[in-house]
Structure formats: structure tokens, C-alpha cells
Amino acid sequence: MENRRPKILLILTVFYFFAPFLVQAGILPCGPFTQKPNCEPCDLLVLFVNVVEFLLFRLIPVLAAVVLGFGAFTFLIGLLQKSSEAVNKGKKWLLSVLIGLVIIYGGWLLVDIFLRLMGFTQERWPGLRGAWWRIDIQCGVQREPPIAGQPTPSEPLEPIELPTSSGPTGSKGIEDEEEEKCVKITGKNDSRRIVLIPYNGSEILGIKTCEMKWSKEDLKNKWIEVANRFTDALQEKFDPFTEDNFSIYRYDEISEGPISPCSAFKKVYVIKCVFLEGEGVAEYGGDDILLGLNSFSIHLIHELGHAVGSLYDEYVLDTDEKIKQFFNVTDPTEIERIRNKLREAAEERYRKNGPKNCVKDKCPDWWKDYGAECIEGCNGVSKGFFRDAPRDIMNSPPGDYFGPIDKYYLYKALGLDTEKLKVRK
């Protein structure tokens, strides 16, 4: 036992010094030096996925390039010195690396072709991040959609009788009728009501939509099933979107136009899908929020970040890979044109909204007071804009926390005390 202690101490010391590197590389999902100090069992799966991606797409290519360079150098020196031993040694290094790369990436390519032919795509499995080898694991956040007839992740609500179409009776007015159609799901602060509304139209807020086509009879069970999926939003402690600060209600009548039920702080229209420039997406953020039927509570929180704090998206879209993936183009000239358009759009957003969780050129010194990092890549572009955290809720795929500057602007918008967020007084 005594002989093991120095080894354990050595391992812990090495881990302590390399932990910041592992966090910066996006490998370590939780623990010291990260935004998520407390780890969960499923973080082991996240760690496994991160390690595999780091090895396949970052470490192995670099090591292969180094070894190929060494082998080529040895081979050339052998030729110049007419040394058969050095030539053979160089050939051996080159051949070994090439065989290794063929085995690793050739096997990967065969699996990729097979799965694509079998139709294994993001449309069929929303947990994919655009490809089969990128699985989005969000500990304590993303859950599978509830299946009809089975319990939902949160405590299921009993179906309720819908209001009849005969209208209010007696002395009840329109406001009373609207209150009657709203059912509280969770939360304590009724002055900030997030109201979920089933929407069944072809267009809302100037955006084309896919209609749900629910009948009155279908609404009872289907809508409650969908609404229950969002009950976790205020129970998963995405500060400041917590039960103390907000309440979630559902509006049990299909809407065919924008409405303001139940004195809503923010309205969330739940529909089948949204079409933006011909592309079907699941979420859209603004003063009012559109969410798709397959969205999760983390998507609601992300869009509330836009709607409440006017926060920027912290992901980037202007890399060659992302442009090919999202815009379905391969021509280099077209890729460059789209990249320029994304850059122009980012500049225009920044001119209108100013600095928030994304800043231009450099991070201000006061960010350090709140424990923020300074990472390039934000507002849809990879250069010139900086964000406050490696992978938080405003990124994609979203993390499970708001970055420190995200929180600052959300607290400010809600009139909460920002001083308690400071880590450097």
C-alpha cells in the first residue's frame, strides 16, 4: 500500500498540471478548471466521446504528420549518404504510418458509407450532431421525447377538459376566459409567466411554419405530452431561469395567430417546424419564441437567452465544414461568398446590439471580474469575435450552463443583483 502512494500522488500531480490543457482542448467535461465543477455518471460518456474525437481528428493527424516528416527526412538522408540502412529505416517509418492511417480512417470511411446508405442521419436520430460519429450527450439536460402512453421525465399531468366554443358565460370577460385556458405547470413567480401555446397556422411572426393539424380531440393528450417535456426547464436550475424567478403555463387552445394569453412575460409557440430561407429548423428566438415539437427544455432555455437577455449565439458557421454541412455547397467560390455574407451579417448584428456575451476584437478587462474566459469564435463567425466560455447554453450543441457574461446580462435584464456573480471583488 505504501508503494502505491507515490504513484497515486504522481498521477494526481500530473492531472492537476494538465487539467487546464484538457479543458481548453474540450476533453474534460467537468471537474476542476471547468464551468461544471460537479460531475455526473453520464459525464464519463461525454469524456469518452471527447477523447475519441480528440484522438481521431486532432491528435492522430498531427502525430502522423510528424512521423511522416521524420520518415521522409530519414529516407532522404539515406539517399544522400547512400546508406541502405537509413533508406530502409525511412521506408519502414513511412509504410507503418500509411498502413496505420489506412486502417484507422479506411475503417471509419467504410462504416460511414454503410451507415449513410442505411439512412442513419440526423433527421432519424436527433442526438447526432450532423454525423453518426458525433453524438450529443447532454448530462442532466437532453432527454428522449416522451412516448405516448408512457410516463414523461417529469411528473405527468392529468388531461383536462378543453373550454367549449360557446364562449364565456355570465359576467366573465376575455381576460377571465384566457386565464381559464391556462394551466400552470411549474414555477413560483407568476409575474414572469412563460406561456406555451400550441400553434396551428401556416405563418407566424412573418415566418412560414409547418402546421401541426391537431384536432380538438387530439389536443388533450398530444399537447399535454409535448408541454410536459418542457416542465424540466425551470427544475434543472439554469440560473437565472429557475422556479423562483419564473413560472411556466400551458395554453390549452390551438392558436392560429399571435396572442397574449395569461399576462405572458414571454410567449412560446410550439409548432411542427419553422422554415427560415427554405431550411427547416426546430427553434427560433426573438421577443416571442417558436419551438419545434421535438425540442427539449435546453432549447427553450437557449431561446430564452435570446428573448430575455438579447444574447448572441456563441457558435460559428463560417468554417468550410460548417458551410458545406448547413448550406449544402462544395464550390470554393460559393463557400467564400457565403463566408463573406455570414461575416457581414455578424457585423450588422453587432452594430445594432453592441457588446453582450460576444465582443469584437478583444475581451474587456471587467470580464475577469466574473470569471469569464476569452475564446475566439462567436456571433456565427470564427474570427474577430470573442465569447466568454468554451461551450455553454448559447453554443451549439448547447452546454448545460450559462457562461458568466451570459448570466451578467440576463441578471441585468431581469433586474437581479449582478454583484453576487463576481468572483473578483
BADREN-882319 format. One record per residue (C-alpha): residue in three letters; x, y, z. Coordinates in steps of 0.5 Angstrom, whole numbers. Example, Ala and Ser with C-alpha at 12.3 -4.5 7.8 and 13.67 -1.06 7.14 Angstrom:
% residues 2
{code: ALA; c1: 25; c2: -9; c3: 16}
{code: SER; c1: 27; c2: -2; c3: 14}
//
This chain:
% residues 425
{code: MET; c1: 0; c2: 0; c3: 0}
{code: GLU; c1: 6; c2: 5; c3: 2}
{code: ASN; c1: 9; c2: 3; c3: -5}
{code: ARG; c1: 3; c2: 6; c3: -9}
{code: ARG; c1: 2; c2: 12; c3: -5}
{code: PRO; c1: 8; c2: 16; c3: -9}
{code: LYS; c1: 5; c2: 13; c3: -16}
{code: ILE; c1: -2; c2: 16; c3: -14}
{code: LEU; c1: 1; c2: 23; c3: -12}
{code: LEU; c1: 5; c2: 23; c3: -18}
{code: ILE; c1: -2; c2: 22; c3: -22}
{code: LEU; c1: -6; c2: 27; c3: -19}
{code: THR; c1: 0; c2: 32; c3: -19}
{code: VAL; c1: 0; c2: 31; c3: -27}
{code: PHE; c1: -7; c2: 31; c3: -27}
{code: TYR; c1: -7; c2: 38; c3: -24}
{code: PHE; c1: -2; c2: 41; c3: -29}
{code: PHE; c1: -5; c2: 38; c3: -35}
{code: ALA; c1: -13; c2: 39; c3: -33}
{code: PRO; c1: -13; c2: 46; c3: -36}
{code: PHE; c1: -10; c2: 44; c3: -42}
{code: LEU; c1: -15; c2: 38; c3: -42}
{code: VAL; c1: -21; c2: 44; c3: -41}
{code: GLN; c1: -18; c2: 48; c3: -46}
{code: ALA; c1: -18; c2: 42; c3: -51}
{code: GLY; c1: -25; c2: 41; c3: -50}
{code: ILE; c1: -24; c2: 34; c3: -47}
{code: LEU; c1: -25; c2: 35; c3: -40}
{code: PRO; c1: -33; c2: 36; c3: -39}
{code: CYS; c1: -33; c2: 37; c3: -31}
{code: GLY; c1: -29; c2: 38; c3: -25}
{code: PRO; c1: -23; c2: 43; c3: -23}
{code: PHE; c1: -22; c2: 49; c3: -28}
{code: THR; c1: -29; c2: 48; c3: -32}
{code: GLN; c1: -35; c2: 51; c3: -31}
{code: LYS; c1: -38; c2: 45; c3: -29}
{code: PRO; c1: -35; c2: 43; c3: -22}
{code: ASN; c1: -39; c2: 37; c3: -20}
{code: CYS; c1: -39; c2: 31; c3: -25}
{code: GLU; c1: -45; c2: 26; c3: -26}
{code: PRO; c1: -44; c2: 19; c3: -28}
{code: CYS; c1: -46; c2: 21; c3: -35}
{code: ASP; c1: -40; c2: 25; c3: -36}
{code: LEU; c1: -36; c2: 19; c3: -37}
{code: LEU; c1: -39; c2: 18; c3: -43}
{code: VAL; c1: -38; c2: 25; c3: -45}
{code: LEU; c1: -31; c2: 24; c3: -43}
{code: PHE; c1: -30; c2: 18; c3: -48}
{code: VAL; c1: -34; c2: 22; c3: -54}
{code: ASN; c1: -29; c2: 28; c3: -53}
{code: VAL; c1: -23; c2: 23; c3: -52}
{code: VAL; c1: -25; c2: 19; c3: -59}
{code: GLU; c1: -26; c2: 26; c3: -62}
{code: PHE; c1: -19; c2: 29; c3: -60}
{code: LEU; c1: -15; c2: 23; c3: -62}
{code: LEU; c1: -18; c2: 22; c3: -69}
{code: PHE; c1: -19; c2: 29; c3: -71}
{code: ARG; c1: -14; c2: 33; c3: -67}
{code: LEU; c1: -8; c2: 28; c3: -64}
{code: ILE; c1: -7; c2: 23; c3: -69}
{code: PRO; c1: -7; c2: 27; c3: -76}
{code: VAL; c1: -1; c2: 32; c3: -72}
{code: LEU; c1: 3; c2: 25; c3: -70}
{code: ALA; c1: 2; c2: 22; c3: -77}
{code: ALA; c1: 5; c2: 29; c3: -80}
{code: VAL; c1: 11; c2: 29; c3: -75}
{code: VAL; c1: 12; c2: 21; c3: -76}
{code: LEU; c1: 12; c2: 22; c3: -84}
{code: GLY; c1: 16; c2: 28; c3: -84}
{code: PHE; c1: 21; c2: 24; c3: -79}
{code: GLY; c1: 21; c2: 18; c3: -84}
{code: ALA; c1: 22; c2: 22; c3: -90}
{code: PHE; c1: 28; c2: 26; c3: -87}
{code: THR; c1: 31; c2: 20; c3: -85}
{code: PHE; c1: 30; c2: 17; c3: -92}
{code: LEU; c1: 33; c2: 23; c3: -96}
{code: ILE; c1: 39; c2: 23; c3: -91}
{code: GLY; c1: 40; c2: 16; c3: -93}
{code: LEU; c1: 39; c2: 17; c3: -100}
{code: LEU; c1: 44; c2: 23; c3: -100}
{code: GLN; c1: 49; c2: 19; c3: -96}
{code: LYS; c1: 48; c2: 12; c3: -100}
{code: SER; c1: 46; c2: 9; c3: -93}
{code: SER; c1: 42; c2: 3; c3: -95}
{code: GLU; c1: 40; c2: 2; c3: -87}
{code: ALA; c1: 38; c2: 9; c3: -87}
{code: VAL; c1: 34; c2: 9; c3: -93}
{code: ASN; c1: 30; c2: 2; c3: -90}
{code: LYS; c1: 29; c2: 5; c3: -84}
{code: GLY; c1: 26; c2: 11; c3: -87}
{code: LYS; c1: 21; c2: 7; c3: -91}
{code: LYS; c1: 19; c2: 3; c3: -85}
{code: TRP; c1: 17; c2: 9; c3: -82}
{code: LEU; c1: 13; c2: 12; c3: -88}
{code: LEU; c1: 10; c2: 5; c3: -89}
{code: SER; c1: 8; c2: 4; c3: -82}
{code: VAL; c1: 5; c2: 11; c3: -81}
{code: LEU; c1: 1; c2: 10; c3: -88}
{code: ILE; c1: -2; c2: 3; c3: -86}
{code: GLY; c1: -4; c2: 6; c3: -79}
{code: LEU; c1: -8; c2: 11; c3: -83}
{code: VAL; c1: -11; c2: 7; c3: -88}
{code: ILE; c1: -13; c2: 2; c3: -82}
{code: ILE; c1: -16; c2: 8; c3: -78}
{code: TYR; c1: -19; c2: 12; c3: -83}
{code: GLY; c1: -21; c2: 7; c3: -88}
{code: GLY; c1: -25; c2: 3; c3: -83}
{code: TRP; c1: -28; c2: 10; c3: -81}
{code: LEU; c1: -30; c2: 11; c3: -88}
{code: LEU; c1: -33; c2: 4; c3: -89}
{code: VAL; c1: -37; c2: 5; c3: -83}
{code: ASP; c1: -39; c2: 12; c3: -85}
{code: ILE; c1: -41; c2: 10; c3: -92}
{code: PHE; c1: -45; c2: 4; c3: -90}
{code: LEU; c1: -49; c2: 8; c3: -85}
{code: ARG; c1: -50; c2: 13; c3: -90}
{code: LEU; c1: -53; c2: 8; c3: -95}
{code: MET; c1: -57; c2: 5; c3: -89}
{code: GLY; c1: -60; c2: 12; c3: -88}
{code: PHE; c1: -57; c2: 13; c3: -81}
{code: THR; c1: -58; c2: 21; c3: -81}
{code: GLN; c1: -59; c2: 27; c3: -76}
{code: GLU; c1: -67; c2: 27; c3: -78}
{code: ARG; c1: -68; c2: 20; c3: -76}
{code: TRP; c1: -63; c2: 21; c3: -69}
{code: PRO; c1: -64; c2: 28; c3: -67}
{code: GLY; c1: -58; c2: 26; c3: -62}
{code: LEU; c1: -53; c2: 27; c3: -67}
{code: ARG; c1: -49; c2: 33; c3: -69}
{code: GLY; c1: -49; c2: 33; c3: -76}
{code: ALA; c1: -46; c2: 26; c3: -77}
{code: TRP; c1: -46; c2: 19; c3: -74}
{code: TRP; c1: -39; c2: 20; c3: -70}
{code: ARG; c1: -41; c2: 26; c3: -67}
{code: ILE; c1: -47; c2: 24; c3: -61}
{code: ASP; c1: -49; c2: 30; c3: -57}
{code: ILE; c1: -49; c2: 28; c3: -50}
{code: GLN; c1: -52; c2: 33; c3: -45}
{code: CYS; c1: -52; c2: 31; c3: -38}
{code: GLY; c1: -58; c2: 32; c3: -34}
{code: VAL; c1: -61; c2: 36; c3: -40}
{code: GLN; c1: -63; c2: 33; c3: -46}
{code: ARG; c1: -68; c2: 27; c3: -45}
{code: GLU; c1: -71; c2: 23; c3: -50}
{code: PRO; c1: -78; c2: 25; c3: -52}
{code: PRO; c1: -84; c2: 22; c3: -48}
{code: ILE; c1: -87; c2: 16; c3: -52}
{code: ALA; c1: -95; c2: 17; c3: -52}
{code: GLY; c1: -98; c2: 12; c3: -46}
{code: GLN; c1: -91; c2: 12; c3: -42}
{code: PRO; c1: -89; c2: 17; c3: -36}
{code: THR; c1: -86; c2: 23; c3: -38}
{code: PRO; c1: -79; c2: 25; c3: -35}
{code: SER; c1: -83; c2: 30; c3: -30}
{code: GLU; c1: -89; c2: 28; c3: -26}
{code: PRO; c1: -94; c2: 27; c3: -32}
{code: LEU; c1: -100; c2: 32; c3: -32}
{code: GLU; c1: -107; c2: 29; c3: -32}
{code: PRO; c1: -111; c2: 31; c3: -38}
{code: ILE; c1: -116; c2: 37; c3: -37}
{code: GLU; c1: -123; c2: 38; c3: -41}
{code: LEU; c1: -122; c2: 44; c3: -46}
{code: PRO; c1: -126; c2: 50; c3: -46}
{code: THR; c1: -132; c2: 50; c3: -50}
{code: SER; c1: -133; c2: 54; c3: -56}
{code: SER; c1: -139; c2: 57; c3: -54}
{code: GLY; c1: -135; c2: 63; c3: -50}
{code: PRO; c1: -135; c2: 66; c3: -43}
{code: THR; c1: -141; c2: 66; c3: -39}
{code: GLY; c1: -144; c2: 71; c3: -34}
{code: SER; c1: -140; c2: 77; c3: -33}
{code: LYS; c1: -133; c2: 73; c3: -35}
{code: GLY; c1: -129; c2: 78; c3: -40}
{code: ILE; c1: -124; c2: 76; c3: -45}
{code: GLU; c1: -118; c2: 76; c3: -39}
{code: ASP; c1: -122; c2: 71; c3: -35}
{code: GLU; c1: -123; c2: 67; c3: -41}
{code: GLU; c1: -116; c2: 67; c3: -42}
{code: GLU; c1: -114; c2: 66; c3: -35}
{code: GLU; c1: -119; c2: 60; c3: -35}
{code: LYS; c1: -115; c2: 57; c3: -41}
{code: CYS; c1: -108; c2: 57; c3: -38}
{code: VAL; c1: -106; c2: 51; c3: -34}
{code: LYS; c1: -100; c2: 52; c3: -29}
{code: ILE; c1: -94; c2: 47; c3: -30}
{code: THR; c1: -89; c2: 49; c3: -25}
{code: GLY; c1: -85; c2: 55; c3: -22}
{code: LYS; c1: -87; c2: 60; c3: -16}
{code: ASN; c1: -86; c2: 67; c3: -20}
{code: ASP; c1: -93; c2: 69; c3: -23}
{code: SER; c1: -90; c2: 76; c3: -25}
{code: ARG; c1: -86; c2: 73; c3: -30}
{code: ARG; c1: -90; c2: 68; c3: -34}
{code: ILE; c1: -87; c2: 63; c3: -40}
{code: VAL; c1: -93; c2: 61; c3: -43}
{code: LEU; c1: -93; c2: 55; c3: -48}
{code: ILE; c1: -98; c2: 56; c3: -54}
{code: PRO; c1: -100; c2: 50; c3: -59}
{code: TYR; c1: -100; c2: 54; c3: -66}
{code: ASN; c1: -103; c2: 51; c3: -72}
{code: GLY; c1: -102; c2: 56; c3: -77}
{code: SER; c1: -98; c2: 57; c3: -84}
{code: GLU; c1: -94; c2: 63; c3: -82}
{code: ILE; c1: -93; c2: 67; c3: -75}
{code: LEU; c1: -89; c2: 73; c3: -74}
{code: GLY; c1: -87; c2: 73; c3: -81}
{code: ILE; c1: -84; c2: 66; c3: -81}
{code: LYS; c1: -87; c2: 60; c3: -85}
{code: THR; c1: -89; c2: 54; c3: -81}
{code: CYS; c1: -91; c2: 47; c3: -81}
{code: GLU; c1: -98; c2: 46; c3: -79}
{code: MET; c1: -99; c2: 41; c3: -73}
{code: LYS; c1: -106; c2: 40; c3: -76}
{code: TRP; c1: -109; c2: 38; c3: -69}
{code: SER; c1: -116; c2: 37; c3: -68}
{code: LYS; c1: -119; c2: 39; c3: -61}
{code: GLU; c1: -120; c2: 32; c3: -59}
{code: ASP; c1: -112; c2: 30; c3: -61}
{code: LEU; c1: -110; c2: 37; c3: -57}
{code: LYS; c1: -112; c2: 34; c3: -50}
{code: ASN; c1: -107; c2: 28; c3: -50}
{code: LYS; c1: -102; c2: 31; c3: -55}
{code: TRP; c1: -101; c2: 38; c3: -53}
{code: ILE; c1: -100; c2: 36; c3: -45}
{code: GLU; c1: -95; c2: 31; c3: -47}
{code: VAL; c1: -91; c2: 36; c3: -51}
{code: ALA; c1: -92; c2: 41; c3: -46}
{code: ASN; c1: -89; c2: 36; c3: -40}
{code: ARG; c1: -83; c2: 36; c3: -44}
{code: PHE; c1: -81; c2: 43; c3: -42}
{code: THR; c1: -83; c2: 42; c3: -35}
{code: ASP; c1: -76; c2: 41; c3: -33}
{code: ALA; c1: -74; c2: 47; c3: -36}
{code: LEU; c1: -74; c2: 51; c3: -29}
{code: GLN; c1: -73; c2: 45; c3: -25}
{code: GLU; c1: -66; c2: 44; c3: -28}
{code: LYS; c1: -63; c2: 50; c3: -25}
{code: PHE; c1: -61; c2: 54; c3: -31}
{code: ASP; c1: -60; c2: 60; c3: -27}
{code: PRO; c1: -63; c2: 65; c3: -27}
{code: PHE; c1: -69; c2: 61; c3: -31}
{code: THR; c1: -71; c2: 58; c3: -24}
{code: GLU; c1: -77; c2: 56; c3: -21}
{code: ASP; c1: -76; c2: 62; c3: -16}
{code: ASN; c1: -76; c2: 67; c3: -22}
{code: PHE; c1: -81; c2: 64; c3: -27}
{code: SER; c1: -87; c2: 60; c3: -28}
{code: ILE; c1: -89; c2: 56; c3: -34}
{code: TYR; c1: -96; c2: 56; c3: -36}
{code: ARG; c1: -99; c2: 52; c3: -42}
{code: TYR; c1: -105; c2: 55; c3: -46}
{code: ASP; c1: -110; c2: 49; c3: -48}
{code: GLU; c1: -113; c2: 52; c3: -54}
{code: ILE; c1: -110; c2: 52; c3: -61}
{code: SER; c1: -108; c2: 59; c3: -63}
{code: GLU; c1: -108; c2: 61; c3: -71}
{code: GLY; c1: -105; c2: 68; c3: -70}
{code: PRO; c1: -100; c2: 71; c3: -65}
{code: ILE; c1: -104; c2: 72; c3: -58}
{code: SER; c1: -102; c2: 75; c3: -51}
{code: PRO; c1: -105; c2: 70; c3: -46}
{code: CYS; c1: -105; c2: 70; c3: -38}
{code: SER; c1: -101; c2: 76; c3: -38}
{code: ALA; c1: -95; c2: 73; c3: -41}
{code: PHE; c1: -88; c2: 75; c3: -40}
{code: LYS; c1: -85; c2: 71; c3: -46}
{code: LYS; c1: -90; c2: 67; c3: -51}
{code: VAL; c1: -87; c2: 61; c3: -53}
{code: TYR; c1: -91; c2: 58; c3: -59}
{code: VAL; c1: -90; c2: 51; c3: -60}
{code: ILE; c1: -91; c2: 48; c3: -68}
{code: LYS; c1: -88; c2: 43; c3: -72}
{code: CYS; c1: -82; c2: 46; c3: -75}
{code: VAL; c1: -80; c2: 53; c3: -78}
{code: PHE; c1: -78; c2: 55; c3: -84}
{code: LEU; c1: -72; c2: 60; c3: -85}
{code: GLU; c1: -70; c2: 61; c3: -92}
{code: GLY; c1: -72; c2: 55; c3: -94}
{code: GLU; c1: -69; c2: 51; c3: -89}
{code: GLY; c1: -73; c2: 47; c3: -83}
{code: VAL; c1: -70; c2: 48; c3: -76}
{code: ALA; c1: -73; c2: 47; c3: -70}
{code: GLU; c1: -72; c2: 53; c3: -66}
{code: TYR; c1: -73; c2: 61; c3: -67}
{code: GLY; c1: -71; c2: 66; c3: -62}
{code: GLY; c1: -74; c2: 73; c3: -61}
{code: ASP; c1: -78; c2: 77; c3: -57}
{code: ASP; c1: -83; c2: 71; c3: -58}
{code: ILE; c1: -80; c2: 64; c3: -59}
{code: LEU; c1: -82; c2: 59; c3: -63}
{code: LEU; c1: -80; c2: 52; c3: -61}
{code: GLY; c1: -81; c2: 45; c3: -65}
{code: LEU; c1: -85; c2: 39; c3: -63}
{code: ASN; c1: -78; c2: 35; c3: -62}
{code: SER; c1: -75; c2: 41; c3: -58}
{code: PHE; c1: -72; c2: 40; c3: -51}
{code: SER; c1: -72; c2: 44; c3: -45}
{code: ILE; c1: -65; c2: 46; c3: -46}
{code: HIS; c1: -67; c2: 49; c3: -53}
{code: LEU; c1: -73; c2: 53; c3: -49}
{code: ILE; c1: -67; c2: 56; c3: -44}
{code: HIS; c1: -63; c2: 58; c3: -50}
{code: GLU; c1: -68; c2: 61; c3: -54}
{code: LEU; c1: -70; c2: 65; c3: -47}
{code: GLY; c1: -63; c2: 67; c3: -47}
{code: HIS; c1: -64; c2: 71; c3: -54}
{code: ALA; c1: -71; c2: 73; c3: -52}
{code: VAL; c1: -69; c2: 76; c3: -45}
{code: GLY; c1: -62; c2: 78; c3: -45}
{code: SER; c1: -61; c2: 79; c3: -52}
{code: LEU; c1: -55; c2: 74; c3: -52}
{code: TYR; c1: -51; c2: 73; c3: -58}
{code: ASP; c1: -51; c2: 65; c3: -61}
{code: GLU; c1: -44; c2: 63; c3: -59}
{code: TYR; c1: -43; c2: 58; c3: -65}
{code: VAL; c1: -39; c2: 59; c3: -71}
{code: LEU; c1: -42; c2: 58; c3: -78}
{code: ASP; c1: -36; c2: 60; c3: -83}
{code: THR; c1: -32; c2: 55; c3: -83}
{code: ASP; c1: -31; c2: 50; c3: -89}
{code: GLU; c1: -34; c2: 44; c3: -86}
{code: LYS; c1: -40; c2: 48; c3: -83}
{code: ILE; c1: -42; c2: 52; c3: -89}
{code: LYS; c1: -42; c2: 45; c3: -93}
{code: GLN; c1: -46; c2: 42; c3: -88}
{code: PHE; c1: -51; c2: 47; c3: -87}
{code: PHE; c1: -51; c2: 51; c3: -94}
{code: ASN; c1: -50; c2: 44; c3: -98}
{code: VAL; c1: -45; c2: 47; c3: -103}
{code: THR; c1: -38; c2: 45; c3: -105}
{code: ASP; c1: -36; c2: 50; c3: -110}
{code: PRO; c1: -30; c2: 54; c3: -107}
{code: THR; c1: -32; c2: 61; c3: -110}
{code: GLU; c1: -39; c2: 60; c3: -107}
{code: ILE; c1: -36; c2: 58; c3: -100}
{code: GLU; c1: -32; c2: 64; c3: -100}
{code: ARG; c1: -39; c2: 68; c3: -102}
{code: ILE; c1: -43; c2: 65; c3: -96}
{code: ARG; c1: -37; c2: 66; c3: -91}
{code: ASN; c1: -37; c2: 74; c3: -93}
{code: LYS; c1: -45; c2: 74; c3: -92}
{code: LEU; c1: -44; c2: 71; c3: -85}
{code: ARG; c1: -39; c2: 76; c3: -83}
{code: GLU; c1: -43; c2: 82; c3: -86}
{code: ALA; c1: -49; c2: 79; c3: -82}
{code: ALA; c1: -45; c2: 79; c3: -76}
{code: GLU; c1: -42; c2: 86; c3: -76}
{code: GLU; c1: -49; c2: 88; c3: -78}
{code: ARG; c1: -52; c2: 85; c3: -71}
{code: TYR; c1: -46; c2: 88; c3: -67}
{code: ARG; c1: -48; c2: 95; c3: -70}
{code: LYS; c1: -55; c2: 94; c3: -68}
{code: ASN; c1: -54; c2: 90; c3: -61}
{code: GLY; c1: -47; c2: 92; c3: -59}
{code: PRO; c1: -43; c2: 88; c3: -54}
{code: LYS; c1: -46; c2: 83; c3: -50}
{code: ASN; c1: -44; c2: 76; c3: -49}
{code: CYS; c1: -40; c2: 77; c3: -55}
{code: VAL; c1: -35; c2: 82; c3: -56}
{code: LYS; c1: -31; c2: 85; c3: -62}
{code: ASP; c1: -23; c2: 85; c3: -63}
{code: LYS; c1: -21; c2: 84; c3: -55}
{code: CYS; c1: -25; c2: 82; c3: -49}
{code: PRO; c1: -26; c2: 88; c3: -44}
{code: ASP; c1: -22; c2: 87; c3: -37}
{code: TRP; c1: -28; c2: 87; c3: -33}
{code: TRP; c1: -30; c2: 80; c3: -36}
{code: LYS; c1: -25; c2: 78; c3: -31}
{code: ASP; c1: -29; c2: 80; c3: -25}
{code: TYR; c1: -34; c2: 75; c3: -27}
{code: GLY; c1: -29; c2: 69; c3: -28}
{code: ALA; c1: -30; c2: 70; c3: -36}
{code: GLU; c1: -25; c2: 67; c3: -41}
{code: CYS; c1: -24; c2: 70; c3: -47}
{code: ILE; c1: -24; c2: 65; c3: -53}
{code: GLU; c1: -25; c2: 67; c3: -61}
{code: GLY; c1: -31; c2: 65; c3: -65}
{code: CYS; c1: -38; c2: 68; c3: -63}
{code: ASN; c1: -44; c2: 71; c3: -67}
{code: GLY; c1: -43; c2: 66; c3: -72}
{code: VAL; c1: -36; c2: 67; c3: -74}
{code: SER; c1: -29; c2: 64; c3: -72}
{code: LYS; c1: -25; c2: 71; c3: -73}
{code: GLY; c1: -25; c2: 77; c3: -69}
{code: PHE; c1: -31; c2: 76; c3: -64}
{code: PHE; c1: -30; c2: 73; c3: -57}
{code: ARG; c1: -34; c2: 69; c3: -53}
{code: ASP; c1: -34; c2: 68; c3: -45}
{code: ALA; c1: -34; c2: 60; c3: -44}
{code: PRO; c1: -32; c2: 54; c3: -48}
{code: ARG; c1: -39; c2: 51; c3: -49}
{code: ASP; c1: -45; c2: 54; c3: -46}
{code: ILE; c1: -52; c2: 54; c3: -47}
{code: MET; c1: -51; c2: 59; c3: -52}
{code: ASN; c1: -47; c2: 55; c3: -56}
{code: SER; c1: -49; c2: 49; c3: -61}
{code: PRO; c1: -49; c2: 44; c3: -59}
{code: PRO; c1: -51; c2: 47; c3: -52}
{code: GLY; c1: -48; c2: 46; c3: -46}
{code: ASP; c1: -51; c2: 46; c3: -39}
{code: TYR; c1: -50; c2: 52; c3: -36}
{code: PHE; c1: -50; c2: 60; c3: -38}
{code: GLY; c1: -43; c2: 63; c3: -39}
{code: PRO; c1: -41; c2: 68; c3: -33}
{code: ILE; c1: -42; c2: 74; c3: -38}
{code: ASP; c1: -49; c2: 71; c3: -41}
{code: LYS; c1: -51; c2: 71; c3: -33}
{code: TYR; c1: -49; c2: 78; c3: -32}
{code: TYR; c1: -53; c2: 81; c3: -38}
{code: LEU; c1: -59; c2: 76; c3: -36}
{code: TYR; c1: -59; c2: 79; c3: -29}
{code: LYS; c1: -58; c2: 86; c3: -31}
{code: ALA; c1: -65; c2: 85; c3: -36}
{code: LEU; c1: -69; c2: 82; c3: -30}
{code: GLY; c1: -67; c2: 87; c3: -25}
{code: LEU; c1: -63; c2: 82; c3: -21}
{code: ASP; c1: -56; c2: 83; c3: -17}
{code: THR; c1: -50; c2: 82; c3: -21}
{code: GLU; c1: -45; c2: 84; c3: -16}
{code: LYS; c1: -46; c2: 77; c3: -13}
{code: LEU; c1: -44; c2: 74; c3: -19}
{code: LYS; c1: -37; c2: 77; c3: -19}
{code: VAL; c1: -31; c2: 72; c3: -17}
{code: ARG; c1: -26; c2: 78; c3: -17}
{code: LYS; c1: -28; c2: 84; c3: -12}
//
